[in-house]
Amino acid sequence: MTNRQNRIRTALTAELSPDLLEVEDDSHRHAGHAGASPAGETHYSIKVWSKSFEGMNRVKIHRKINEILQPEFDSGLHALSIKIIRPE
């Protein structure tokens, strides 16, 4: 697990107490693309659900996650794919 991956997991866990959280470093899939760094840790995908999302639409949830992770964007996170997965 990468350092940024750990920080993303820690930040989202602290703020959201998620019921589901998967964080994947996808940087290797974007080598040579805009925003990619040879060192990696630039492109991530998450799958997440938290009871705190109840009553929020997808746009508000995405905004909340992006606000929580703003320090990561400020320090080199280029892209974040977010899948909101509501448990059945």
Biopython code that builds the backbone (N, CA, C, O; Angstrom):
import numpy as np
from Bio.PDB.StructureBuilder import StructureBuilder

atoms = [
    (1, "MET", "N", (0.857, -1.179, 0.000)),
    (1, "MET", "CA", (0.000, 0.000, 0.000)),
    (1, "MET", "C", (0.899, 1.236, 0.000)),
    (1, "MET", "O", (1.859, 1.307, 0.767)),
    (2, "THR", "N", (0.591, 2.205, -0.853)),
    (2, "THR", "CA", (1.412, 3.405, -0.966)),
    (2, "THR", "C", (1.125, 4.378, 0.177)),
    (2, "THR", "O", (0.116, 4.260, 0.874)),
    (3, "ASN", "N", (2.018, 5.325, 0.352)),
    (3, "ASN", "CA", (1.823, 6.343, 1.386)),
    (3, "ASN", "C", (0.538, 7.129, 1.155)),
    (3, "ASN", "O", (-0.250, 7.331, 2.079)),
    (4, "ARG", "N", (0.330, 7.576, -0.094)),
    (4, "ARG", "CA", (-0.883, 8.344, -0.385)),
    (4, "ARG", "C", (-2.122, 7.476, -0.172)),
    (4, "ARG", "O", (-3.139, 7.953, 0.332)),
    (5, "GLN", "N", (-2.038, 6.232, -0.545)),
    (5, "GLN", "CA", (-3.157, 5.310, -0.355)),
    (5, "GLN", "C", (-3.508, 5.227, 1.138)),
    (5, "GLN", "O", (-4.683, 5.248, 1.503)),
    (6, "ASN", "N", (-2.502, 5.135, 1.984)),
    (6, "ASN", "CA", (-2.728, 5.114, 3.431)),
    (6, "ASN", "C", (-3.348, 6.419, 3.920)),
    (6, "ASN", "O", (-4.257, 6.409, 4.750)),
    (7, "ARG", "N", (-2.856, 7.535, 3.407)),
    (7, "ARG", "CA", (-3.389, 8.837, 3.833)),
    (7, "ARG", "C", (-4.839, 9.003, 3.391)),
    (7, "ARG", "O", (-5.663, 9.522, 4.144)),
    (8, "ILE", "N", (-5.151, 8.567, 2.179)),
    (8, "ILE", "CA", (-6.531, 8.636, 1.696)),
    (8, "ILE", "C", (-7.430, 7.802, 2.598)),
    (8, "ILE", "O", (-8.483, 8.266, 3.036)),
    (9, "ARG", "N", (-7.015, 6.582, 2.870)),
    (9, "ARG", "CA", (-7.797, 5.682, 3.736)),
    (9, "ARG", "C", (-7.986, 6.305, 5.123)),
    (9, "ARG", "O", (-9.091, 6.299, 5.665)),
    (10, "THR", "N", (-6.921, 6.832, 5.685)),
    (10, "THR", "CA", (-6.980, 7.415, 7.027)),
    (10, "THR", "C", (-7.906, 8.626, 7.062)),
    (10, "THR", "O", (-8.729, 8.750, 7.968)),
    (11, "ALA", "N", (-7.777, 9.521, 6.082)),
    (11, "ALA", "CA", (-8.603, 10.731, 6.056)),
    (11, "ALA", "C", (-10.083, 10.407, 5.901)),
    (11, "ALA", "O", (-10.924, 10.960, 6.610)),
    (12, "LEU", "N", (-10.399, 9.507, 4.971)),
    (12, "LEU", "CA", (-11.803, 9.161, 4.750)),
    (12, "LEU", "C", (-12.391, 8.408, 5.937)),
    (12, "LEU", "O", (-13.552, 8.611, 6.292)),
    (13, "THR", "N", (-11.602, 7.551, 6.542)),
    (13, "THR", "CA", (-12.078, 6.814, 7.716)),
    (13, "THR", "C", (-12.358, 7.767, 8.868)),
    (13, "THR", "O", (-13.383, 7.645, 9.539)),
    (14, "ALA", "N", (-11.461, 8.711, 9.102)),
    (14, "ALA", "CA", (-11.628, 9.661, 10.203)),
    (14, "ALA", "C", (-12.858, 10.543, 10.015)),
    (14, "ALA", "O", (-13.567, 10.830, 10.980)),
    (15, "GLU", "N", (-13.113, 10.968, 8.795)),
    (15, "GLU", "CA", (-14.211, 11.905, 8.529)),
    (15, "GLU", "C", (-15.554, 11.229, 8.296)),
    (15, "GLU", "O", (-16.596, 11.796, 8.626)),
    (16, "LEU", "N", (-15.544, 10.030, 7.735)),
    (16, "LEU", "CA", (-16.800, 9.407, 7.290)),
    (16, "LEU", "C", (-17.209, 8.169, 8.080)),
    (16, "LEU", "O", (-18.372, 7.770, 8.024)),
    (17, "SER", "N", (-16.297, 7.556, 8.805)),
    (17, "SER", "CA", (-16.570, 6.255, 9.446)),
    (17, "SER", "C", (-17.295, 5.338, 8.458)),
    (17, "SER", "O", (-18.411, 4.893, 8.728)),
    (18, "PRO", "N", (-16.665, 5.056, 7.317)),
    (18, "PRO", "CA", (-17.355, 4.324, 6.251)),
    (18, "PRO", "C", (-17.680, 2.878, 6.610)),
    (18, "PRO", "O", (-16.945, 2.214, 7.341)),
    (19, "ASP", "N", (-18.799, 2.417, 6.074)),
    (19, "ASP", "CA", (-19.176, 1.008, 6.178)),
    (19, "ASP", "C", (-18.421, 0.189, 5.143)),
    (19, "ASP", "O", (-18.181, -1.003, 5.338)),
    (20, "LEU", "N", (-18.047, 0.832, 4.042)),
    (20, "LEU", "CA", (-17.285, 0.216, 2.962)),
    (20, "LEU", "C", (-16.254, 1.228, 2.494)),
    (20, "LEU", "O", (-16.590, 2.386, 2.248)),
    (21, "LEU", "N", (-15.010, 0.808, 2.370)),
    (21, "LEU", "CA", (-13.975, 1.667, 1.818)),
    (21, "LEU", "C", (-12.898, 0.804, 1.190)),
    (21, "LEU", "O", (-12.237, 0.013, 1.863)),
    (22, "GLU", "N", (-12.736, 0.973, -0.112)),
    (22, "GLU", "CA", (-11.639, 0.337, -0.850)),
    (22, "GLU", "C", (-10.890, 1.448, -1.564)),
    (22, "GLU", "O", (-11.499, 2.293, -2.220)),
    (23, "VAL", "N", (-9.584, 1.448, -1.440)),
    (23, "VAL", "CA", (-8.741, 2.465, -2.067)),
    (23, "VAL", "C", (-7.719, 1.747, -2.928)),
    (23, "VAL", "O", (-6.982, 0.888, -2.443)),
    (24, "GLU", "N", (-7.675, 2.097, -4.204)),
    (24, "GLU", "CA", (-6.753, 1.433, -5.129)),
    (24, "GLU", "C", (-5.905, 2.472, -5.854)),
    (24, "GLU", "O", (-6.418, 3.476, -6.348)),
    (25, "ASP", "N", (-4.613, 2.218, -5.911)),
    (25, "ASP", "CA", (-3.686, 3.066, -6.655)),
    (25, "ASP", "C", (-3.704, 2.611, -8.116)),
    (25, "ASP", "O", (-3.239, 1.519, -8.443)),
    (26, "ASP", "N", (-4.243, 3.457, -8.978)),
    (26, "ASP", "CA", (-4.352, 3.152, -10.411)),
    (26, "ASP", "C", (-3.266, 3.839, -11.237)),
    (26, "ASP", "O", (-3.337, 3.849, -12.466)),
    (27, "SER", "N", (-2.277, 4.405, -10.583)),
    (27, "SER", "CA", (-1.272, 5.217, -11.273)),
    (27, "SER", "C", (-0.581, 4.467, -12.397)),
    (27, "SER", "O", (-0.279, 5.053, -13.437)),
    (28, "HIS", "N", (-0.326, 3.176, -12.203)),
    (28, "HIS", "CA", (0.362, 2.395, -13.233)),
    (28, "HIS", "C", (-0.440, 2.341, -14.534)),
    (28, "HIS", "O", (0.140, 2.157, -15.604)),
    (29, "ARG", "N", (-1.726, 2.496, -14.458)),
    (29, "ARG", "CA", (-2.579, 2.468, -15.661)),
    (29, "ARG", "C", (-2.530, 3.779, -16.437)),
    (29, "ARG", "O", (-3.021, 3.860, -17.563)),
    (30, "HIS", "N", (-1.937, 4.802, -15.831)),
    (30, "HIS", "CA", (-1.942, 6.128, -16.440)),
    (30, "HIS", "C", (-0.538, 6.629, -16.774)),
    (30, "HIS", "O", (-0.348, 7.817, -17.036)),
    (31, "ALA", "N", (0.420, 5.751, -16.764)),
    (31, "ALA", "CA", (1.797, 6.131, -17.088)),
    (31, "ALA", "C", (1.835, 6.817, -18.446)),
    (31, "ALA", "O", (1.292, 6.315, -19.431)),
    (32, "GLY", "N", (2.478, 7.961, -18.478)),
    (32, "GLY", "CA", (2.592, 8.718, -19.724)),
    (32, "GLY", "C", (1.430, 9.654, -19.998)),
    (32, "GLY", "O", (1.497, 10.450, -20.935)),
    (33, "HIS", "N", (0.376, 9.582, -19.216)),
    (33, "HIS", "CA", (-0.778, 10.464, -19.406)),
    (33, "HIS", "C", (-0.578, 11.768, -18.638)),
    (33, "HIS", "O", (0.303, 11.872, -17.784)),
    (34, "ALA", "N", (-1.393, 12.740, -18.948)),
    (34, "ALA", "CA", (-1.341, 14.029, -18.257)),
    (34, "ALA", "C", (-1.522, 13.819, -16.762)),
    (34, "ALA", "O", (-2.392, 13.064, -16.329)),
    (35, "GLY", "N", (-0.694, 14.493, -15.984)),
    (35, "GLY", "CA", (-0.801, 14.426, -14.538)),
    (35, "GLY", "C", (-0.119, 13.234, -13.909)),
    (35, "GLY", "O", (-0.002, 13.161, -12.686)),
    (36, "ALA", "N", (0.333, 12.301, -14.723)),
    (36, "ALA", "CA", (1.008, 11.115, -14.183)),
    (36, "ALA", "C", (2.444, 11.465, -13.833)),
    (36, "ALA", "O", (3.085, 12.270, -14.508)),
    (37, "SER", "N", (2.930, 10.860, -12.785)),
    (37, "SER", "CA", (4.310, 11.052, -12.356)),
    (37, "SER", "C", (5.024, 9.712, -12.450)),
    (37, "SER", "O", (4.428, 8.677, -12.149)),
    (38, "PRO", "N", (6.279, 9.708, -12.859)),
    (38, "PRO", "CA", (7.018, 8.448, -12.886)),
    (38, "PRO", "C", (7.065, 7.767, -11.512)),
    (38, "PRO", "O", (7.210, 6.548, -11.417)),
    (39, "ALA", "N", (6.942, 8.568, -10.458)),
    (39, "ALA", "CA", (6.968, 8.013, -9.098)),
    (39, "ALA", "C", (5.622, 7.409, -8.703)),
    (39, "ALA", "O", (5.527, 6.733, -7.679)),
    (40, "GLY", "N", (4.592, 7.643, -9.495)),
    (40, "GLY", "CA", (3.265, 7.104, -9.197)),
    (40, "GLY", "C", (2.519, 7.944, -8.177)),
    (40, "GLY", "O", (2.831, 9.118, -7.975)),
    (41, "GLU", "N", (1.537, 7.338, -7.540)),
    (41, "GLU", "CA", (0.707, 7.959, -6.513)),
    (41, "GLU", "C", (-0.047, 9.201, -7.017)),
    (41, "GLU", "O", (-0.194, 10.183, -6.290)),
    (42, "THR", "N", (-0.518, 9.144, -8.265)),
    (42, "THR", "CA", (-1.230, 10.289, -8.838)),
    (42, "THR", "C", (-2.684, 9.990, -9.190)),
    (42, "THR", "O", (-3.505, 10.906, -9.240)),
    (43, "HIS", "N", (-3.012, 8.738, -9.432)),
    (43, "HIS", "CA", (-4.351, 8.346, -9.871)),
    (43, "HIS", "C", (-4.886, 7.239, -8.947)),
    (43, "HIS", "O", (-4.247, 6.203, -8.763)),
    (44, "TYR", "N", (-6.058, 7.482, -8.380)),
    (44, "TYR", "CA", (-6.650, 6.525, -7.440)),
    (44, "TYR", "C", (-8.115, 6.309, -7.753)),
    (44, "TYR", "O", (-8.770, 7.148, -8.372)),
    (45, "SER", "N", (-8.612, 5.174, -7.313)),
    (45, "SER", "CA", (-10.049, 4.923, -7.363)),
    (45, "SER", "C", (-10.472, 4.469, -5.971)),
    (45, "SER", "O", (-9.735, 3.781, -5.265)),
    (46, "ILE", "N", (-11.680, 4.875, -5.602)),
    (46, "ILE", "CA", (-12.219, 4.437, -4.322)),
    (46, "ILE", "C", (-13.633, 3.909, -4.525)),
    (46, "ILE", "O", (-14.369, 4.354, -5.406)),
    (47, "LYS", "N", (-13.982, 2.960, -3.692)),
    (47, "LYS", "CA", (-15.353, 2.491, -3.545)),
    (47, "LYS", "C", (-15.699, 2.792, -2.103)),
    (47, "LYS", "O", (-14.957, 2.428, -1.191)),
    (48, "VAL", "N", (-16.823, 3.455, -1.896)),
    (48, "VAL", "CA", (-17.107, 3.922, -0.549)),
    (48, "VAL", "C", (-18.599, 3.983, -0.281)),
    (48, "VAL", "O", (-19.407, 4.236, -1.174)),
    (49, "TRP", "N", (-18.939, 3.744, 0.977)),
    (49, "TRP", "CA", (-20.285, 4.005, 1.479)),
    (49, "TRP", "C", (-20.179, 4.349, 2.953)),
    (49, "TRP", "O", (-19.417, 3.736, 3.701)),
    (50, "SER", "N", (-20.952, 5.335, 3.353)),
    (50, "SER", "CA", (-21.016, 5.743, 4.749)),
    (50, "SER", "C", (-22.450, 6.118, 5.077)),
    (50, "SER", "O", (-23.159, 6.679, 4.241)),
    (51, "LYS", "N", (-22.871, 5.810, 6.283)),
    (51, "LYS", "CA", (-24.204, 6.215, 6.718)),
    (51, "LYS", "C", (-24.355, 7.739, 6.670)),
    (51, "LYS", "O", (-25.470, 8.249, 6.558)),
    (52, "SER", "N", (-23.245, 8.457, 6.753)),
    (52, "SER", "CA", (-23.307, 9.926, 6.692)),
    (52, "SER", "C", (-23.759, 10.425, 5.317)),
    (52, "SER", "O", (-24.086, 11.603, 5.172)),
    (53, "PHE", "N", (-23.781, 9.550, 4.308)),
    (53, "PHE", "CA", (-24.235, 9.931, 2.971)),
    (53, "PHE", "C", (-25.758, 9.936, 2.850)),
    (53, "PHE", "O", (-26.304, 10.472, 1.886)),
    (54, "GLU", "N", (-26.441, 9.340, 3.824)),
    (54, "GLU", "CA", (-27.906, 9.270, 3.755)),
    (54, "GLU", "C", (-28.487, 10.660, 3.533)),
    (54, "GLU", "O", (-28.122, 11.614, 4.220)),
    (55, "GLY", "N", (-29.392, 10.765, 2.567)),
    (55, "GLY", "CA", (-30.046, 12.032, 2.258)),
    (55, "GLY", "C", (-29.245, 12.950, 1.347)),
    (55, "GLY", "O", (-29.722, 14.024, 0.982)),
    (56, "MET", "N", (-28.035, 12.544, 0.974)),
    (56, "MET", "CA", (-27.194, 13.354, 0.087)),
    (56, "MET", "C", (-27.242, 12.782, -1.322)),
    (56, "MET", "O", (-27.280, 11.565, -1.503)),
    (57, "ASN", "N", (-27.242, 13.664, -2.322)),
    (57, "ASN", "CA", (-27.155, 13.177, -3.698)),
    (57, "ASN", "C", (-25.686, 12.937, -4.055)),
    (57, "ASN", "O", (-24.782, 13.306, -3.306)),
    (58, "ARG", "N", (-25.471, 12.316, -5.204)),
    (58, "ARG", "CA", (-24.102, 11.952, -5.610)),
    (58, "ARG", "C", (-23.175, 13.156, -5.714)),
    (58, "ARG", "O", (-22.002, 13.063, -5.352)),
    (59, "VAL", "N", (-23.676, 14.270, -6.198)),
    (59, "VAL", "CA", (-22.836, 15.466, -6.344)),
    (59, "VAL", "C", (-22.343, 15.924, -4.970)),
    (59, "VAL", "O", (-21.166, 16.250, -4.815)),
    (60, "LYS", "N", (-23.221, 15.952, -3.986)),
    (60, "LYS", "CA", (-22.829, 16.380, -2.642)),
    (60, "LYS", "C", (-21.833, 15.398, -2.026)),
    (60, "LYS", "O", (-20.893, 15.806, -1.344)),
    (61, "ILE", "N", (-22.040, 14.119, -2.266)),
    (61, "ILE", "CA", (-21.104, 13.118, -1.746)),
    (61, "ILE", "C", (-19.728, 13.301, -2.376)),
    (61, "ILE", "O", (-18.715, 13.280, -1.678)),
    (62, "HIS", "N", (-19.691, 13.480, -3.689)),
    (62, "HIS", "CA", (-18.411, 13.687, -4.375)),
    (62, "HIS", "C", (-17.719, 14.944, -3.850)),
    (62, "HIS", "O", (-16.511, 14.939, -3.613)),
    (63, "ARG", "N", (-18.477, 16.010, -3.671)),
    (63, "ARG", "CA", (-17.899, 17.257, -3.150)),
    (63, "ARG", "C", (-17.321, 17.044, -1.759)),
    (63, "ARG", "O", (-16.231, 17.529, -1.455)),
    (64, "LYS", "N", (-18.041, 16.326, -0.920)),
    (64, "LYS", "CA", (-17.581, 16.058, 0.444)),
    (64, "LYS", "C", (-16.260, 15.281, 0.415)),
    (64, "LYS", "O", (-15.316, 15.626, 1.126)),
    (65, "ILE", "N", (-16.200, 14.242, -0.403)),
    (65, "ILE", "CA", (-14.972, 13.441, -0.505)),
    (65, "ILE", "C", (-13.823, 14.293, -1.031)),
    (65, "ILE", "O", (-12.710, 14.221, -0.510)),
    (66, "ASN", "N", (-14.083, 15.094, -2.051)),
    (66, "ASN", "CA", (-13.032, 15.950, -2.608)),
    (66, "ASN", "C", (-12.550, 16.973, -1.586)),
    (66, "ASN", "O", (-11.357, 17.275, -1.539)),
    (67, "GLU", "N", (-13.452, 17.510, -0.768)),
    (67, "GLU", "CA", (-13.046, 18.446, 0.289)),
    (67, "GLU", "C", (-12.142, 17.748, 1.304)),
    (67, "GLU", "O", (-11.119, 18.297, 1.714)),
    (68, "ILE", "N", (-12.524, 16.542, 1.702)),
    (68, "ILE", "CA", (-11.721, 15.788, 2.669)),
    (68, "ILE", "C", (-10.319, 15.525, 2.110)),
    (68, "ILE", "O", (-9.330, 15.573, 2.842)),
    (69, "LEU", "N", (-10.246, 15.250, 0.820)),
    (69, "LEU", "CA", (-8.969, 14.891, 0.200)),
    (69, "LEU", "C", (-8.250, 16.071, -0.454)),
    (69, "LEU", "O", (-7.269, 15.862, -1.169)),
    (70, "GLN", "N", (-8.707, 17.297, -0.231)),
    (70, "GLN", "CA", (-8.073, 18.465, -0.839)),
    (70, "GLN", "C", (-6.569, 18.529, -0.566)),
    (70, "GLN", "O", (-5.814, 18.885, -1.472)),
    (71, "PRO", "N", (-6.102, 18.201, 0.645)),
    (71, "PRO", "CA", (-4.640, 18.215, 0.851)),
    (71, "PRO", "C", (-3.894, 17.253, -0.075)),
    (71, "PRO", "O", (-2.758, 17.524, -0.463)),
    (72, "GLU", "N", (-4.516, 16.151, -0.425)),
    (72, "GLU", "CA", (-3.882, 15.214, -1.353)),
    (72, "GLU", "C", (-3.847, 15.786, -2.773)),
    (72, "GLU", "O", (-2.851, 15.631, -3.480)),
    (73, "PHE", "N", (-4.926, 16.443, -3.187)),
    (73, "PHE", "CA", (-4.932, 17.092, -4.501)),
    (73, "PHE", "C", (-3.867, 18.193, -4.541)),
    (73, "PHE", "O", (-3.186, 18.376, -5.551)),
    (74, "ASP", "N", (-3.735, 18.916, -3.435)),
    (74, "ASP", "CA", (-2.744, 19.996, -3.369)),
    (74, "ASP", "C", (-1.312, 19.472, -3.423)),
    (74, "ASP", "O", (-0.392, 20.209, -3.780)),
    (75, "SER", "N", (-1.123, 18.211, -3.070)),
    (75, "SER", "CA", (0.237, 17.662, -3.019)),
    (75, "SER", "C", (0.520, 16.623, -4.104)),
    (75, "SER", "O", (1.460, 15.838, -3.975)),
    (76, "GLY", "N", (-0.287, 16.610, -5.176)),
    (76, "GLY", "CA", (0.063, 15.764, -6.313)),
    (76, "GLY", "C", (-0.956, 14.728, -6.752)),
    (76, "GLY", "O", (-0.771, 14.098, -7.794)),
    (77, "LEU", "N", (-2.027, 14.530, -5.993)),
    (77, "LEU", "CA", (-3.090, 13.641, -6.470)),
    (77, "LEU", "C", (-3.717, 14.302, -7.689)),
    (77, "LEU", "O", (-4.198, 15.432, -7.611)),
    (78, "HIS", "N", (-3.710, 13.606, -8.800)),
    (78, "HIS", "CA", (-4.194, 14.192, -10.048)),
    (78, "HIS", "C", (-5.632, 13.785, -10.362)),
    (78, "HIS", "O", (-6.413, 14.608, -10.841)),
    (79, "ALA", "N", (-5.992, 12.537, -10.100)),
    (79, "ALA", "CA", (-7.315, 12.041, -10.476)),
    (79, "ALA", "C", (-7.830, 11.065, -9.430)),
    (79, "ALA", "O", (-7.085, 10.257, -8.875)),
    (80, "LEU", "N", (-9.136, 11.170, -9.182)),
    (80, "LEU", "CA", (-9.791, 10.289, -8.222)),
    (80, "LEU", "C", (-11.109, 9.818, -8.813)),
    (80, "LEU", "O", (-11.993, 10.622, -9.106)),
    (81, "SER", "N", (-11.231, 8.515, -8.985)),
    (81, "SER", "CA", (-12.484, 7.912, -9.436)),
    (81, "SER", "C", (-13.241, 7.474, -8.188)),
    (81, "SER", "O", (-12.696, 6.763, -7.344)),
    (82, "ILE", "N", (-14.500, 7.899, -8.073)),
    (82, "ILE", "CA", (-15.292, 7.608, -6.888)),
    (82, "ILE", "C", (-16.493, 6.765, -7.286)),
    (82, "ILE", "O", (-17.281, 7.163, -8.143)),
    (83, "LYS", "N", (-16.632, 5.602, -6.663)),
    (83, "LYS", "CA", (-17.833, 4.777, -6.825)),
    (83, "LYS", "C", (-18.528, 4.720, -5.473)),
    (83, "LYS", "O", (-17.950, 4.280, -4.479)),
    (84, "ILE", "N", (-19.758, 5.165, -5.453)),
    (84, "ILE", "CA", (-20.541, 5.147, -4.228)),
    (84, "ILE", "C", (-21.379, 3.886, -4.269)),
    (84, "ILE", "O", (-22.234, 3.720, -5.139)),
    (85, "ILE", "N", (-21.126, 3.001, -3.321)),
    (85, "ILE", "CA", (-21.770, 1.700, -3.328)),
    (85, "ILE", "C", (-22.615, 1.558, -2.071)),
    (85, "ILE", "O", (-22.098, 1.380, -0.968)),
    (86, "ARG", "N", (-23.901, 1.640, -2.260)),
    (86, "ARG", "CA", (-24.824, 1.504, -1.140)),
    (86, "ARG", "C", (-25.036, 0.022, -0.856)),
    (86, "ARG", "O", (-25.418, -0.731, -1.751)),
    (87, "PRO", "N", (-24.793, -0.401, 0.377)),
    (87, "PRO", "CA", (-25.035, -1.814, 0.698)),
    (87, "PRO", "C", (-26.521, -2.161, 0.500)),
    (87, "PRO", "O", (-27.410, -1.362, 0.796)),
    (88, "GLU", "N", (-26.750, -3.336, 0.009)),
    (88, "GLU", "CA", (-28.129, -3.783, -0.223)),
    (88, "GLU", "C", (-28.732, -4.282, 1.057)),
    (88, "GLU", "O", (-29.889, -4.703, 1.071)),
]
sb = StructureBuilder()
sb.init_structure("model")
sb.init_model(0)
sb.init_chain("A")
sb.init_seg("    ")
for serial, (resi, resn, name, xyz) in enumerate(atoms, 1):
    if name == "N":
        sb.init_residue(resn, " ", resi, " ")
    sb.init_atom(name, np.array(xyz, "f"), 0.0, 1.0, " ", f" {name:<3s}", serial, name[0])
structure = sb.get_structure()
